[in-house]
Amino acid sequence: MLQERVETALVEVRQVLKRDGGGIELVEVTENGIVKVRMTGACRGCPMMQETLEMGVGRRLKEQVPEVTAVVAVE
């Protein structure tokens, strides 16, 4: 299942974010591969959040789960 594969890929991402006091929660994976996440901790409201989301989280998820088309932050 796509959501389970995304959750597995997020384990590694969480470890990296945790080092800086941040976190990430999986909210939803849509049928067309859009992953919706909630940034937590120090990541929430961080000026670098969008870059982290696109260049870090998005790139890593797309490498591990090719069906992922985009990663977006939700409240």
C-alpha positions, 0 to 999 in steps of 0.5 A: 500500500502506498501510504505504508511505503510513504510512512516507512520512508518518513522514518529516516526523514524524521530522524534528520528533522529531530536533530534540529528539534523538528518533526513531521506527521503524515496526514494523507496520501492521495490517489494521485500521489500527493503526500500531505504532511504536518510539520511539527516542533522547530520545523513549524513556522521555520523560514526554511520549512518550504525548502526543507519540504521540497529539497529534503523531504520531497526528494527523499520520498520520491527516491524511495516511493516513485509514485509520490508526485508532490509533498505539501504541508498542511495545518 
